[in-house]
Amino acid sequence: MAAADPHVLDPDHLPTPFTAADLTGGLAIVVGAESRGLSDAWSRAADAEVRIPMFGAVNSLNVAASAALIVYEMLRQRGADRTQR
């Protein structure tokens, strides 16, 4: 991908916790099937990896829940949680 393209994140294979990743710039969040994850092509295209820390015996979340957590963190980092009154 060119430098001006948005970052592609693969939440299944990244060592960085998603809350520590910089989600403020151009961004494409790619999530794979719950059972198989991302295809090899998408994994190779990702220029950053993040993970969602898990506790206990569970090692994965529903794909919609994973995407929602990352989108929420992206909005939080961009200041969307600040309301104007």
GIHU-V151572 format. One record per backbone hydrogen bond with DSSP energy under -1.0 kcal/mol. CO is the residue of the C=O (numbers start at 1). NH is the residue of the N-H. Records with the same first field share a line. If there is no record, write none. Layout:
# GIHU-V151572
CO = NH + NH
This chain:
# GIHU-V151572
2 = 5
7 = 28
8 = 47 + 48
9 = 30
10 = 13
16 = 51
17 = 20
26 = 7
28 = 9
33 = 37
37 = 33
39 = 43
40 = 44
41 = 45
42 = 46
48 = 10
50 = 14
51 = 18
62 = 66
63 = 67
64 = 68
65 = 69
66 = 70
67 = 71
68 = 72
69 = 73
70 = 74
71 = 75
72 = 76
73 = 77
74 = 78
75 = 80
76 = 79
79 = 82
